[in-house]
C-alpha cells in the first residue's frame, strides 16, 4: 500500500496536470507493449506498434530504452522529469540535463533486478552522448507508438479532467481526491492506494501533489521512488474505446455517418451540452426538457459510443468520447 500524507498546505497546492503528459504516456506505453496483460482496448495498438518496430531498420537503437523499462517493477525516475508537464520537448530537455549522480543511483536500483546492456554504463556515468542517444530513441519510439494515436489519448485524458474539475467545483480539493476512488481512497488527510506493489509512505511536506491522468497507466497508480523529487501521482483514466490511429479514425467516416442518423435536433443539442461536461439535470435545464427526457437521450448517445457517463453522488456527469467529439466537430 502507498500512503500519501497531506497537510493543509499540501491540499492547497494539489492540482491536476493540464493535459496528457507525453513523456509519461511514452514510458508507460512501453510497459503495456511488453506486458502480459491482453487488454482488448490496446490489442490492435500492440500488434501495429510491434510490427512497425520490427520493420524499422533503426529499431536496434531502442534496445537501451526498452531495457530501462521492464514490463513490471521499477523503472528509473529520471525518465519522467517533472518538466514534461510543459510538453514533450521540455521533458526531453530536462532528461538530457539529468545529473550523473541521479543517473547512477537510478540505474543501480534498476540493475539490482534487471540485466542491462553495456550501453547503460555510459549512461550511468552521465555521458552527454548517452543522454542524447536515449532522447533520440524516445523520439523515434514516440513517432511509431504515440504520435499516430495522440488525439485518442488526449481525448481520454480531457474527459477525465472534466470529471475531476466537476469534483473540484463541487467539493474542493478533498472532493477531487475523493473522486479518485476506487483506485484510491481519501480519508483523514491520507490518500491510500491499496493495490500499490510496495508498502510506502510519502509525506508531501507542503509541496502539494501533481495528479497526472494517464491513458497508458494500466491499473495501479504510479509514484516516483525518490521522495525528494516533486511529488507526482499518475493514475489511470477510462480509455473510452479502443486505441486506433488518426488515419484509422479518419477512415471511419462512413461509421460516423451511420451514427449521425441517431441524432435529431435534441440529441445533437445534448451532445453539444456535454462538450465541457454536463450533468443530466444541467442538460435538462439548458434544453428546457424534463430530466427523464435528458436521461433517455444521454442513454442513446452513450449506447452509440458518443458519451461516457460517471455517477458522482446524486448526479450523473456526461462527457464526450473521442467519437462523440469527432461527430460534434464534423
C-alpha distance (Angstrom), angle and dihedral (degrees) to the residues before:
residue distance angle dihedral
X1 . . .
X2 3.79 . .
X3 3.80 116.5 .
X4 3.82 118.0 -167.0
X5 3.80 113.4 -164.4
X6 3.82 119.2 -148.9
X7 3.76 130.2 -163.4
X8 3.79 122.0 -162.1
X9 3.80 88.6 -96.3
X10 3.80 91.0 51.6
X11 3.79 90.9 54.6
X12 3.80 90.0 53.7
X13 3.82 91.1 50.7
X14 3.80 98.2 46.3
X15 3.80 116.0 111.2
X16 3.79 143.5 160.6
X17 3.80 119.7 -112.2
X18 3.83 111.2 -100.5
X19 3.81 95.0 -122.2
X20 3.79 143.3 -15.0
X21 3.81 108.4 -45.6
X22 3.84 106.6 -126.5
X23 3.81 95.7 -157.2
X24 3.79 95.1 48.2
X25 3.81 90.1 46.7
X26 3.81 90.5 50.5
X27 3.80 94.3 49.8
X28 3.80 95.9 43.5
X29 3.81 91.5 46.1
X30 3.81 88.0 61.0
X31 3.80 88.6 60.0
X32 3.81 91.7 48.5
X33 3.80 91.7 47.3
X34 3.79 93.3 53.3
X35 3.79 99.8 32.6
X36 3.77 126.5 103.5
X37 3.79 97.0 -124.9
X38 3.80 112.1 109.3
X39 3.78 101.2 -148.3
X40 3.84 107.3 -178.0
X41 3.81 91.3 -149.5
X42 3.81 91.4 62.1
X43 3.81 99.5 30.8
X44 3.81 95.6 101.2
X45 3.79 90.4 44.3
X46 3.79 91.3 52.8
X47 3.78 93.1 50.0
X48 3.80 93.9 45.9
X49 3.80 95.5 46.2
X50 3.81 93.5 45.0
X51 3.81 89.8 50.9
X52 3.80 93.7 48.3
X53 3.80 92.5 47.5
X54 3.80 91.1 51.5
X55 3.79 90.4 51.0
X56 3.81 93.2 47.5
X57 3.80 108.1 101.3
X58 3.81 89.7 -152.5
X59 3.81 95.9 51.4
X60 3.80 90.5 112.4
X61 3.80 85.9 73.2
X62 3.79 87.3 67.6
X63 3.79 94.1 61.9
X64 3.80 95.3 97.5
X65 3.82 92.8 44.2
X66 3.80 90.6 54.1
X67 3.79 91.8 45.6
X68 3.80 90.4 54.2
X69 3.81 90.1 54.3
X70 3.81 110.8 52.1
X71 3.82 115.3 -173.8
X72 3.81 91.4 -109.1
X73 3.75 138.0 22.2
X74 3.77 132.5 16.6
X75 3.79 124.5 4.1
X76 3.83 123.9 -179.4
X77 3.79 119.1 -82.1
X78 3.82 91.7 -142.3
X79 3.82 90.9 68.4
X80 3.81 91.0 71.4
X81 3.82 107.7 43.0
X82 3.79 118.5 -171.8
X83 3.82 89.3 -117.8
X84 3.80 90.4 72.1
X85 3.82 87.5 82.9
X86 3.82 83.3 78.5
X87 3.82 92.9 54.8
X88 3.78 144.1 -77.8
X89 3.79 98.0 -66.3
X90 3.79 92.3 48.0
X91 3.79 89.2 51.0
X92 3.80 93.1 50.3
X93 3.80 91.8 46.8
X94 3.79 89.2 54.6
X95 3.81 91.4 46.9
X96 3.82 91.1 53.0
X97 3.82 88.6 54.8
X98 3.81 95.8 50.4
X99 3.84 109.4 139.6
X100 3.80 115.5 -113.7
X101 3.81 92.8 -121.9
X102 3.81 91.1 58.8
X103 3.79 91.8 47.2
X104 3.79 91.7 50.5
X105 3.80 92.9 46.9
X106 3.81 95.9 48.3
X107 3.79 94.7 43.8
X108 3.81 91.4 48.7
X109 3.80 89.3 56.0
X110 3.81 90.9 48.0
X111 3.82 94.1 45.9
X112 3.80 91.0 54.6
X113 3.81 89.7 74.4
X114 3.82 104.2 17.0
X115 3.78 136.9 55.0
X116 3.80 110.2 -121.4
X117 3.83 127.9 -160.0
X118 3.79 120.0 -108.9
X119 3.82 90.3 -103.7
X120 3.81 88.6 69.7
X121 3.81 89.7 72.1
X122 3.81 92.3 65.8
X123 3.79 89.6 47.5
X124 3.80 91.4 50.7
X125 3.79 88.8 54.0
X126 3.79 89.9 54.8
X127 3.79 95.5 -117.2
X128 3.79 109.0 176.8
X129 3.80 93.1 -138.0
X130 3.81 91.1 55.0
X131 3.80 91.8 51.5
X132 3.80 91.4 48.8
X133 3.81 90.5 48.2
X134 3.81 90.1 52.7
X135 3.81 91.4 49.3
X136 3.82 90.4 50.2
X137 3.80 89.9 50.6
X138 3.79 90.1 53.0
X139 3.81 90.7 50.7
X140 3.80 90.4 49.4
X141 3.80 93.5 49.3
X142 3.79 91.6 45.1
X143 3.82 91.8 56.5
X144 3.81 89.8 58.3
X145 3.79 105.4 32.7
X146 3.81 107.5 26.9
X147 3.81 115.1 21.2
X148 3.85 97.3 60.0
X149 3.82 89.4 52.6
X150 3.79 99.7 36.9
X151 3.81 97.1 109.6
X152 3.81 91.2 58.0
X153 3.79 92.1 46.2
X154 3.81 91.1 49.3
X155 3.81 92.4 47.7
X156 3.80 93.1 52.8
X157 3.81 91.9 48.5
X158 3.81 92.0 45.2
X159 3.81 90.3 53.4
X160 3.80 90.0 52.1
X161 3.82 91.6 48.5
X162 3.79 89.0 53.7
X163 3.78 89.6 53.5
X164 3.82 92.4 48.4
X165 3.80 91.8 46.4
X166 3.78 90.1 56.1
X167 3.80 90.8 49.3
X168 3.82 89.5 50.1
X169 3.80 92.8 49.8
X170 3.78 92.3 48.3
X171 3.79 99.9 41.5
X172 3.80 111.0 10.4
X173 3.79 120.8 -124.3
X174 3.80 91.0 -39.2
X175 3.80 88.1 56.1
X176 3.80 88.6 50.3
X177 3.80 92.1 51.4
X178 3.80 91.7 45.5
X179 3.83 89.7 53.3
X180 3.82 90.3 63.9
X181 3.80 91.7 78.1
X182 3.01 138.3 146.9
X183 3.82 91.7 34.0
X184 3.81 89.1 46.7
X185 3.79 137.4 20.4
X186 3.79 125.0 -144.8
X187 3.77 115.9 -155.4
X188 3.81 134.4 152.5
X189 3.79 96.5 -17.1
X190 3.80 95.6 -45.1
X191 3.80 128.1 105.0
X192 3.81 109.0 -152.6
X193 3.82 126.3 -161.5
X194 3.80 104.8 -169.3
X195 3.80 96.1 -176.6
X196 3.82 93.3 57.0
X197 3.82 109.0 128.0
X198 3.82 95.5 -132.7
X199 3.78 133.9 41.0
X200 3.81 107.6 -111.4
X201 3.78 140.6 152.0
X202 3.79 121.3 -152.1
X203 3.81 120.6 -165.8
X204 3.80 110.8 -160.9
X205 3.82 93.1 -158.6
X206 3.79 95.4 -157.4
X207 3.82 96.0 -48.3
X208 3.79 96.1 108.3
X209 3.80 123.8 -142.9
X210 3.80 131.6 -87.2
X211 3.80 109.5 -143.8
X212 3.81 111.3 -154.6
X213 3.83 116.0 -165.1
X214 3.80 108.8 -149.9
X215 3.79 136.7 -168.8
X216 3.80 94.8 -158.0
X217 3.80 96.6 44.2
X218 3.78 93.0 109.1
X219 3.81 107.2 -157.0
X220 3.81 114.2 -45.5
X221 3.82 121.9 64.5
X222 3.81 114.9 -115.0
X223 3.81 128.8 -137.3
X224 3.80 130.1 -178.3
X225 3.79 115.4 -100.0
X226 3.82 96.5 -136.7
X227 3.83 108.3 79.3
X228 3.82 90.1 -161.3
X229 3.81 92.8 65.9
X230 3.82 120.1 88.7
X231 3.83 104.0 -77.7
X232 3.81 113.9 -103.2
X233 3.78 130.0 172.3
X234 3.80 117.9 -169.3
X235 3.80 115.0 -161.1
X236 3.83 134.8 -177.9
X237 3.79 123.1 -101.5
X238 3.79 129.4 -155.4
X239 3.80 104.1 -87.6
X240 3.83 96.0 -142.4
X241 3.79 96.8 -145.9
X242 3.77 138.1 -30.9
X243 3.79 121.7 -33.0
X244 3.79 110.4 -110.0
X245 3.78 131.7 165.9
X246 3.79 124.3 -102.3
X247 3.81 89.1 -107.5
X248 3.77 91.0 54.2
X249 3.79 90.5 48.3
X250 3.79 90.4 52.6
X251 3.78 90.3 49.6
X252 3.80 90.8 57.4
X253 3.82 92.4 72.9
X254 3.78 92.2 115.4
X255 3.80 90.3 54.4
X256 3.80 90.0 51.1
X257 3.79 90.6 52.1
X258 3.80 89.5 53.5
X259 3.78 90.7 49.8
X260 3.80 90.0 48.0
X261 3.79 87.4 66.7
X262 3.79 86.7 70.8
X263 3.79 92.0 61.2
X264 3.73 121.2 90.7
X265 3.80 121.4 171.2
X266 3.80 94.4 -82.2
X267 3.79 95.7 47.6
X268 3.78 90.5 47.5
X269 3.81 87.4 53.8
X270 3.83 90.7 49.5
X271 3.80 89.0 52.0
X272 3.80 90.5 49.7
X273 3.81 91.9 48.5
X274 3.81 89.9 53.5
X275 3.80 93.0 56.3
X276 3.81 92.7 100.5
X277 3.80 95.9 23.3
X278 3.78 124.3 -81.6
X279 3.80 136.2 -171.2
X280 3.79 122.4 -127.9
X281 3.81 90.5 -107.4
X282 3.78 92.3 50.7
X283 3.81 91.1 49.8
X284 3.79 89.3 51.8
X285 3.81 92.8 50.4
X286 3.81 94.7 45.1
X287 3.81 93.8 49.7
X288 3.81 96.6 35.0
X289 3.80 92.6 -123.8
X290 3.79 130.8 126.0
X291 3.81 120.0 -86.8
X292 3.81 88.4 -118.3
X293 3.81 91.0 55.6
X294 3.80 91.6 46.3
X295 3.79 90.0 51.2
X296 3.80 91.9 48.7
X297 3.82 93.3 51.0
X298 3.80 91.2 46.3
X299 3.80 89.9 51.4
X300 3.82 91.6 53.8
X301 3.82 91.2 48.6
X302 3.79 91.4 46.4
X303 3.81 92.2 50.2
X304 3.81 88.2 51.2
X305 3.80 90.0 55.1
X306 3.81 95.6 -110.9
X307 3.81 99.6 110.6
X308 3.78 136.5 34.7
X309 3.80 119.0 -154.9
X310 3.80 130.5 -155.4
X311 3.78 125.9 -172.4
X312 3.80 113.5 -133.6
X313 3.78 111.6 -176.9
X314 3.82 105.8 -60.1
X315 3.80 98.4 -10.2
X316 3.80 137.8 65.7
X317 3.81 118.5 -134.6
X318 3.81 117.9 -151.0
X319 3.81 122.9 -157.8
X320 3.79 133.1 171.7
X321 3.78 124.2 -95.4
X322 3.84 117.5 -142.9
X323 3.81 88.1 -96.7
X324 3.79 91.1 50.0
X325 3.78 90.9 52.3
X326 3.81 90.3 48.4
X327 3.82 89.8 52.6
X328 3.79 91.4 48.3
X329 3.81 93.3 48.1
X330 3.80 95.7 44.1
